[in-house]
Amino acid sequence: MEQDEILKKYSGEWLLLFNDEIVDHSVNLEDVLKVADEKYPTEKFPDDNIKISKVLQGTPRNILRDR
């Protein structure tokens, strides 16, 4: 999936990435953290393979302007 498609599809959502692949997403960070803990427990998976990222809604300029 290309970056533009990801930005449109997941706009405003939190992404759970494992080995740079999207494995879950939600607008609620707590949901993503729960899935991360259930699917990828710390004792079995190194932290550097798991990432959580927020997809911004709009452009950074618009976000800062609207504050």
Phi, psi and omega in degrees: 000134181279161184303317179299320179295318179297316181298321180287314185292321186249020183307125179081005183253161172267139179246140171255121182245136174234122185051044177064020174246137179288120180247346176196161178203153179192156172283343182259116180299323180300322178298316181294319179296322179296315179297318179300316181293323181286314185280327188229070181298145185305321184290344181252336186234131176294143182299331184287351177270346186246131179224149174235131185222148177256131175268118182290150173265118181087190181267155177305322179299314180293322180297314180292322180295322185278000179293000000 
